[in-house]
Amino acid sequence: MTVIHETAYPRIKPIFSAKELQELFTPTEDKVALLNKYTRKTQFTSRLSFMVTLKRYQYLGRPIEVIKVGEVTKKTIAGSINIPYSEELNHYSLTSRKRHLTIIRNFLKIHSN
């Protein structure tokens, strides 16, 4: 039987290997440049939430709430963009999330009909 994260409707895989974390969730230079262009370097929650949203959007093909992303994934992304990890991502405002999703969709060339 096919496992749920390998179906037509991808879901979050429960556990990632170190190699998968590195390959899937370490941002490339163009993604870091996008992050730097649209977020303030002093706002760690916003920067981490932006990158988590971007990398999970790429992985799943749809956005997901930052609080639903596993701690290991968030720590991996935080380390890769050189910001301190904080478990307090619930301060990520709805306004920022909407603005970031618009930027991310434009970057990924995802447009609704």
VMD Tcl script that builds the backbone (N, CA, C; Angstrom):
set m [mol new atoms 339]
animate dup $m
set s [atomselect $m all]
$s set {name element resname resid chain x y z} {
  {N N MET 1 A 0.843 -1.180 0.000}
  {CA C MET 1 A 0.000 0.000 0.000}
  {C C MET 1 A 0.889 1.244 0.000}
  {N N THR 2 A 0.504 2.248 -0.745}
  {CA C THR 2 A 1.249 3.493 -0.832}
  {C C THR 2 A 1.114 4.263 0.471}
  {N N VAL 3 A 2.236 4.809 0.933}
  {CA C VAL 3 A 2.179 5.628 2.140}
  {C C VAL 3 A 1.608 7.001 1.797}
  {N N ILE 4 A 0.965 7.626 2.776}
  {CA C ILE 4 A 0.187 8.840 2.525}
  {C C ILE 4 A 1.015 9.985 1.938}
  {N N HIS 5 A 2.287 10.140 2.336}
  {CA C HIS 5 A 3.077 11.259 1.806}
  {C C HIS 5 A 3.557 11.020 0.375}
  {N N GLU 6 A 3.253 9.868 -0.213}
  {CA C GLU 6 A 3.629 9.581 -1.602}
  {C C GLU 6 A 2.422 9.549 -2.533}
  {N N THR 7 A 1.296 10.060 -2.090}
  {CA C THR 7 A 0.085 10.056 -2.903}
  {C C THR 7 A 0.023 11.286 -3.793}
  {N N ALA 8 A -1.056 11.396 -4.564}
  {CA C ALA 8 A -1.237 12.538 -5.458}
  {C C ALA 8 A -1.387 13.842 -4.689}
  {N N TYR 9 A -1.788 13.749 -3.441}
  {CA C TYR 9 A -1.923 14.924 -2.594}
  {C C TYR 9 A -0.843 14.856 -1.525}
  {N N PRO 10 A 0.324 15.409 -1.833}
  {CA C PRO 10 A 1.439 15.253 -0.911}
  {C C PRO 10 A 1.135 15.796 0.480}
  {N N ARG 11 A 1.654 15.101 1.454}
  {CA C ARG 11 A 1.545 15.525 2.839}
  {C C ARG 11 A 2.946 15.583 3.411}
  {N N ILE 12 A 3.028 16.117 4.582}
  {CA C ILE 12 A 4.329 16.229 5.214}
  {C C ILE 12 A 4.807 14.853 5.647}
  {N N LYS 13 A 5.970 14.497 5.192}
  {CA C LYS 13 A 6.586 13.241 5.593}
  {C C LYS 13 A 6.900 13.339 7.089}
  {N N PRO 14 A 6.631 12.298 7.851}
  {CA C PRO 14 A 6.809 12.404 9.303}
  {C C PRO 14 A 8.258 12.582 9.760}
  {N N ILE 15 A 9.195 11.937 9.080}
  {CA C ILE 15 A 10.601 12.017 9.482}
  {C C ILE 15 A 11.462 12.162 8.223}
  {N N PHE 16 A 12.392 13.111 8.269}
  {CA C PHE 16 A 13.324 13.316 7.165}
  {C C PHE 16 A 14.720 12.898 7.599}
  {N N SER 17 A 15.464 12.336 6.655}
  {CA C SER 17 A 16.874 12.038 6.944}
  {C C SER 17 A 17.648 13.354 6.882}
  {N N ALA 18 A 18.869 13.336 7.400}
  {CA C ALA 18 A 19.708 14.537 7.353}
  {C C ALA 18 A 19.949 14.974 5.906}
  {N N LYS 19 A 20.126 14.004 5.023}
  {CA C LYS 19 A 20.354 14.307 3.604}
  {C C LYS 19 A 19.112 14.962 2.991}
  {N N GLU 20 A 17.935 14.432 3.294}
  {CA C GLU 20 A 16.692 15.014 2.775}
  {C C GLU 20 A 16.487 16.428 3.292}
  {N N LEU 21 A 16.748 16.636 4.578}
  {CA C LEU 21 A 16.626 17.982 5.139}
  {C C LEU 21 A 17.535 18.950 4.406}
  {N N GLN 22 A 18.757 18.535 4.174}
  {CA C GLN 22 A 19.731 19.374 3.479}
  {C C GLN 22 A 19.272 19.680 2.052}
  {N N GLU 23 A 18.853 18.663 1.319}
  {CA C GLU 23 A 18.475 18.829 -0.084}
  {C C GLU 23 A 17.161 19.601 -0.251}
  {N N LEU 24 A 16.189 19.318 0.588}
  {CA C LEU 24 A 14.862 19.906 0.430}
  {C C LEU 24 A 14.700 21.286 1.060}
  {N N PHE 25 A 15.397 21.531 2.159}
  {CA C PHE 25 A 15.081 22.732 2.929}
  {C C PHE 25 A 16.229 23.715 3.113}
  {N N THR 26 A 17.349 23.488 2.468}
  {CA C THR 26 A 18.418 24.479 2.480}
  {C C THR 26 A 18.204 25.395 1.278}
  {N N PRO 27 A 17.996 26.692 1.528}
  {CA C PRO 27 A 17.710 27.602 0.416}
  {C C PRO 27 A 18.934 27.874 -0.456}
  {N N THR 28 A 18.667 28.057 -1.723}
  {CA C THR 28 A 19.716 28.409 -2.672}
  {C C THR 28 A 19.958 29.918 -2.602}
  {N N GLU 29 A 20.984 30.374 -3.303}
  {CA C GLU 29 A 21.340 31.794 -3.278}
  {C C GLU 29 A 20.196 32.686 -3.752}
  {N N ASP 30 A 19.462 32.256 -4.774}
  {CA C ASP 30 A 18.369 33.098 -5.273}
  {C C ASP 30 A 17.236 33.211 -4.249}
  {N N LYS 31 A 17.029 32.182 -3.474}
  {CA C LYS 31 A 15.990 32.230 -2.447}
  {C C LYS 31 A 16.428 33.090 -1.261}
  {N N VAL 32 A 17.700 33.043 -0.933}
  {CA C VAL 32 A 18.225 33.915 0.125}
  {C C VAL 32 A 18.164 35.376 -0.337}
  {N N ALA 33 A 18.451 35.624 -1.594}
  {CA C ALA 33 A 18.354 36.990 -2.133}
  {C C ALA 33 A 16.904 37.485 -2.057}
  {N N LEU 34 A 15.957 36.616 -2.365}
  {CA C LEU 34 A 14.540 36.974 -2.251}
  {C C LEU 34 A 14.197 37.297 -0.797}
  {N N LEU 35 A 14.661 36.474 0.118}
  {CA C LEU 35 A 14.445 36.702 1.544}
  {C C LEU 35 A 15.011 38.056 1.963}
  {N N ASN 36 A 16.218 38.356 1.552}
  {CA C ASN 36 A 16.858 39.615 1.915}
  {C C ASN 36 A 16.156 40.820 1.313}
  {N N LYS 37 A 15.594 40.643 0.146}
  {CA C LYS 37 A 14.911 41.750 -0.530}
  {C C LYS 37 A 13.593 42.105 0.163}
  {N N TYR 38 A 12.881 41.109 0.668}
  {CA C TYR 38 A 11.526 41.350 1.170}
  {C C TYR 38 A 11.341 41.238 2.687}
  {N N THR 39 A 12.404 40.969 3.427}
  {CA C THR 39 A 12.279 40.922 4.884}
  {C C THR 39 A 13.404 41.731 5.517}
  {N N ARG 40 A 13.140 42.231 6.707}
  {CA C ARG 40 A 14.164 42.980 7.451}
  {C C ARG 40 A 15.077 41.997 8.173}
  {N N LYS 41 A 16.359 42.254 8.101}
  {CA C LYS 41 A 17.336 41.335 8.696}
  {C C LYS 41 A 17.232 41.247 10.206}
  {N N THR 42 A 16.608 42.216 10.850}
  {CA C THR 42 A 16.485 42.207 12.307}
  {C C THR 42 A 15.221 41.507 12.791}
  {N N GLN 43 A 14.322 41.160 11.880}
  {CA C GLN 43 A 13.067 40.514 12.269}
  {C C GLN 43 A 13.163 39.012 12.000}
  {N N PHE 44 A 13.723 38.310 12.992}
  {CA C PHE 44 A 14.008 36.894 12.823}
  {C C PHE 44 A 12.763 36.050 12.605}
  {N N THR 45 A 11.691 36.355 13.317}
  {CA C THR 45 A 10.457 35.570 13.159}
  {C C THR 45 A 9.928 35.697 11.746}
  {N N SER 46 A 9.912 36.900 11.222}
  {CA C SER 46 A 9.424 37.128 9.865}
  {C C SER 46 A 10.317 36.437 8.839}
  {N N ARG 47 A 11.622 36.541 9.017}
  {CA C ARG 47 A 12.557 35.926 8.063}
  {C C ARG 47 A 12.437 34.402 8.069}
  {N N LEU 48 A 12.405 33.815 9.252}
  {CA C LEU 48 A 12.289 32.361 9.329}
  {C C LEU 48 A 10.944 31.902 8.793}
  {N N SER 49 A 9.884 32.593 9.146}
  {CA C SER 49 A 8.550 32.217 8.666}
  {C C SER 49 A 8.464 32.319 7.147}
  {N N PHE 50 A 9.058 33.367 6.577}
  {CA C PHE 50 A 9.077 33.529 5.125}
  {C C PHE 50 A 9.752 32.331 4.465}
  {N N MET 51 A 10.944 31.969 4.958}
  {CA C MET 51 A 11.697 30.892 4.320}
  {C C MET 51 A 11.038 29.535 4.552}
  {N N VAL 52 A 10.479 29.315 5.729}
  {CA C VAL 52 A 9.762 28.061 5.989}
  {C C VAL 52 A 8.574 27.951 5.040}
  {N N THR 53 A 7.849 29.038 4.874}
  {CA C THR 53 A 6.690 29.049 3.968}
  {C C THR 53 A 7.131 28.762 2.535}
  {N N LEU 54 A 8.194 29.396 2.091}
  {CA C LEU 54 A 8.702 29.181 0.732}
  {C C LEU 54 A 9.138 27.731 0.515}
  {N N LYS 55 A 9.950 27.212 1.421}
  {CA C LYS 55 A 10.473 25.857 1.221}
  {C C LYS 55 A 9.375 24.802 1.332}
  {N N ARG 56 A 8.422 24.989 2.229}
  {CA C ARG 56 A 7.309 24.036 2.334}
  {C C ARG 56 A 6.374 24.154 1.131}
  {N N TYR 57 A 6.199 25.359 0.614}
  {CA C TYR 57 A 5.383 25.541 -0.591}
  {C C TYR 57 A 6.019 24.762 -1.744}
  {N N GLN 58 A 7.323 24.861 -1.860}
  {CA C GLN 58 A 8.016 24.120 -2.915}
  {C C GLN 58 A 7.874 22.616 -2.715}
  {N N TYR 59 A 7.967 22.179 -1.501}
  {CA C TYR 59 A 7.910 20.749 -1.193}
  {C C TYR 59 A 6.516 20.167 -1.405}
  {N N LEU 60 A 5.491 20.863 -0.931}
  {CA C LEU 60 A 4.125 20.334 -0.996}
  {C C LEU 60 A 3.324 20.824 -2.198}
  {N N GLY 61 A 3.749 21.935 -2.781}
  {CA C GLY 61 A 2.979 22.506 -3.882}
  {C C GLY 61 A 1.805 23.346 -3.399}
  {N N ARG 62 A 1.788 23.639 -2.127}
  {CA C ARG 62 A 0.742 24.474 -1.537}
  {C C ARG 62 A 1.288 25.050 -0.237}
  {N N PRO 63 A 0.735 26.170 0.199}
  {CA C PRO 63 A 1.228 26.748 1.456}
  {C C PRO 63 A 0.737 25.958 2.661}
  {N N ILE 64 A 1.471 26.074 3.733}
  {CA C ILE 64 A 1.102 25.416 4.980}
  {C C ILE 64 A 1.416 26.387 6.117}
  {N N GLU 65 A 0.627 26.331 7.163}
  {CA C GLU 65 A 0.868 27.199 8.308}
  {C C GLU 65 A 2.212 26.845 8.941}
  {N N VAL 66 A 2.959 27.861 9.293}
  {CA C VAL 66 A 4.298 27.680 9.848}
  {C C VAL 66 A 4.258 26.862 11.133}
  {N N ILE 67 A 3.239 27.030 11.934}
  {CA C ILE 67 A 3.174 26.306 13.205}
  {C C ILE 67 A 2.961 24.804 13.011}
  {N N LYS 68 A 2.564 24.388 11.812}
  {CA C LYS 68 A 2.356 22.970 11.517}
  {C C LYS 68 A 3.612 22.279 10.994}
  {N N VAL 69 A 4.676 23.040 10.817}
  {CA C VAL 69 A 5.938 22.490 10.312}
  {C C VAL 69 A 6.747 21.977 11.499}
  {N N GLY 70 A 7.376 20.831 11.331}
  {CA C GLY 70 A 8.156 20.214 12.397}
  {C C GLY 70 A 9.335 21.051 12.855}
  {N N GLU 71 A 9.688 20.873 14.113}
  {CA C GLU 71 A 10.787 21.630 14.723}
  {C C GLU 71 A 12.117 21.384 14.015}
  {N N VAL 72 A 12.372 20.148 13.619}
  {CA C VAL 72 A 13.650 19.826 12.966}
  {C C VAL 72 A 13.773 20.585 11.650}
  {N N THR 73 A 12.692 20.657 10.894}
  {CA C THR 73 A 12.711 21.390 9.628}
  {C C THR 73 A 12.955 22.869 9.876}
  {N N LYS 74 A 12.265 23.444 10.852}
  {CA C LYS 74 A 12.442 24.873 11.157}
  {C C LYS 74 A 13.865 25.155 11.632}
  {N N LYS 75 A 14.430 24.269 12.452}
  {CA C LYS 75 A 15.800 24.460 12.926}
  {C C LYS 75 A 16.798 24.363 11.771}
  {N N THR 76 A 16.552 23.449 10.846}
  {CA C THR 76 A 17.421 23.300 9.682}
  {C C THR 76 A 17.415 24.571 8.844}
  {N N ILE 77 A 16.231 25.095 8.582}
  {CA C ILE 77 A 16.115 26.312 7.776}
  {C C ILE 77 A 16.739 27.493 8.509}
  {N N ALA 78 A 16.481 27.632 9.798}
  {CA C ALA 78 A 17.061 28.740 10.583}
  {C C ALA 78 A 18.585 28.705 10.515}
  {N N GLY 79 A 19.162 27.524 10.683}
  {CA C GLY 79 A 20.618 27.389 10.615}
  {C C GLY 79 A 21.169 27.728 9.242}
  {N N SER 80 A 20.429 27.374 8.207}
  {CA C SER 80 A 20.910 27.612 6.844}
  {C C SER 80 A 20.871 29.081 6.447}
  {N N ILE 81 A 20.053 29.896 7.139}
  {CA C ILE 81 A 19.998 31.330 6.828}
  {C C ILE 81 A 20.617 32.158 7.958}
  {N N ASN 82 A 21.332 31.467 8.850}
  {CA C ASN 82 A 22.114 32.116 9.909}
  {C C ASN 82 A 21.294 33.030 10.826}
  {N N ILE 83 A 20.158 32.526 11.265}
  {CA C ILE 83 A 19.398 33.270 12.260}
  {C C ILE 83 A 19.125 32.354 13.452}
  {N N PRO 84 A 18.986 32.936 14.624}
  {CA C PRO 84 A 18.703 32.100 15.790}
  {C C PRO 84 A 17.320 31.471 15.683}
  {N N TYR 85 A 17.234 30.216 16.072}
  {CA C TYR 85 A 15.946 29.534 16.022}
  {C C TYR 85 A 15.121 29.900 17.245}
  {N N SER 86 A 13.857 30.161 17.001}
  {CA C SER 86 A 12.925 30.437 18.088}
  {C C SER 86 A 11.672 29.615 17.865}
  {N N GLU 87 A 11.180 29.033 18.916}
  {CA C GLU 87 A 9.950 28.259 18.818}
  {C C GLU 87 A 8.719 29.163 18.790}
  {N N GLU 88 A 8.916 30.440 18.959}
  {CA C GLU 88 A 7.804 31.393 19.028}
  {C C GLU 88 A 7.422 31.942 17.649}
  {N N LEU 89 A 7.124 31.076 16.728}
  {CA C LEU 89 A 6.719 31.535 15.396}
  {C C LEU 89 A 5.235 31.866 15.334}
  {N N ASN 90 A 4.545 31.755 16.448}
  {CA C ASN 90 A 3.126 32.108 16.447}
  {C C ASN 90 A 2.934 33.628 16.412}
  {N N HIS 91 A 4.039 34.398 16.447}
  {CA C HIS 91 A 3.943 35.853 16.310}
  {C C HIS 91 A 3.969 36.278 14.839}
  {N N TYR 92 A 3.991 35.327 13.954}
  {CA C TYR 92 A 3.978 35.598 12.507}
  {C C TYR 92 A 2.582 36.093 12.154}
  {N N SER 93 A 2.472 37.355 11.833}
  {CA C SER 93 A 1.157 37.959 11.643}
  {C C SER 93 A 0.494 37.511 10.337}
  {N N LEU 94 A -0.810 37.552 10.352}
  {CA C LEU 94 A -1.591 37.202 9.166}
  {C C LEU 94 A -1.277 38.152 8.016}
  {N N THR 95 A -1.078 39.413 8.324}
  {CA C THR 95 A -0.740 40.408 7.295}
  {C C THR 95 A 0.587 40.054 6.633}
  {N N SER 96 A 1.585 39.720 7.447}
  {CA C SER 96 A 2.893 39.336 6.891}
  {C C SER 96 A 2.771 38.067 6.066}
  {N N ARG 97 A 2.014 37.101 6.566}
  {CA C ARG 97 A 1.847 35.834 5.844}
  {C C ARG 97 A 1.220 36.065 4.477}
  {N N LYS 98 A 0.177 36.886 4.415}
  {CA C LYS 98 A -0.475 37.167 3.128}
  {C C LYS 98 A 0.483 37.862 2.172}
  {N N ARG 99 A 1.232 38.828 2.683}
  {CA C ARG 99 A 2.192 39.540 1.840}
  {C C ARG 99 A 3.281 38.586 1.359}
  {N N HIS 100 A 3.769 37.746 2.246}
  {CA C HIS 100 A 4.809 36.791 1.875}
  {C C HIS 100 A 4.298 35.772 0.864}
  {N N LEU 101 A 3.069 35.306 1.032}
  {CA C LEU 101 A 2.511 34.344 0.074}
  {C C LEU 101 A 2.409 34.945 -1.326}
  {N N THR 102 A 2.044 36.206 -1.418}
  {CA C THR 102 A 1.987 36.879 -2.724}
  {C C THR 102 A 3.368 36.913 -3.362}
  {N N ILE 103 A 4.373 37.271 -2.584}
  {CA C ILE 103 A 5.762 37.322 -3.074}
  {C C ILE 103 A 6.221 35.926 -3.501}
  {N N ILE 104 A 5.944 34.939 -2.673}
  {CA C ILE 104 A 6.366 33.559 -2.956}
  {C C ILE 104 A 5.671 33.026 -4.202}
  {N N ARG 105 A 4.377 33.257 -4.334}
  {CA C ARG 105 A 3.650 32.784 -5.530}
  {C C ARG 105 A 4.197 33.437 -6.795}
  {N N ASN 106 A 4.510 34.721 -6.733}
  {CA C ASN 106 A 5.102 35.393 -7.890}
  {C C ASN 106 A 6.478 34.804 -8.212}
  {N N PHE 107 A 7.271 34.556 -7.189}
  {CA C PHE 107 A 8.600 33.991 -7.372}
  {C C PHE 107 A 8.525 32.591 -7.987}
  {N N LEU 108 A 7.589 31.785 -7.508}
  {CA C LEU 108 A 7.435 30.416 -8.016}
  {C C LEU 108 A 6.588 30.346 -9.291}
  {N N LYS 109 A 6.099 31.504 -9.723}
  {CA C LYS 109 A 5.254 31.608 -10.917}
  {C C LYS 109 A 3.984 30.763 -10.782}
  {N N ILE 110 A 3.344 30.890 -9.625}
  {CA C ILE 110 A 2.084 30.201 -9.348}
  {C C ILE 110 A 0.977 31.246 -9.389}
  {N N HIS 111 A 0.076 31.081 -10.332}
  {CA C HIS 111 A -1.008 32.040 -10.490}
  {C C HIS 111 A -2.334 31.299 -10.494}
  {N N SER 112 A -3.313 31.868 -9.813}
  {CA C SER 112 A -4.644 31.252 -9.820}
  {C C SER 112 A -5.378 31.665 -11.083}
  {N N ASN 113 A -6.347 30.870 -11.449}
  {CA C ASN 113 A -7.093 31.139 -12.694}
  {C C ASN 113 A -8.005 32.303 -12.551}
}
mol reanalyze $m
mol bondsrecalc $m
mol representation Tube
mol addrep $m
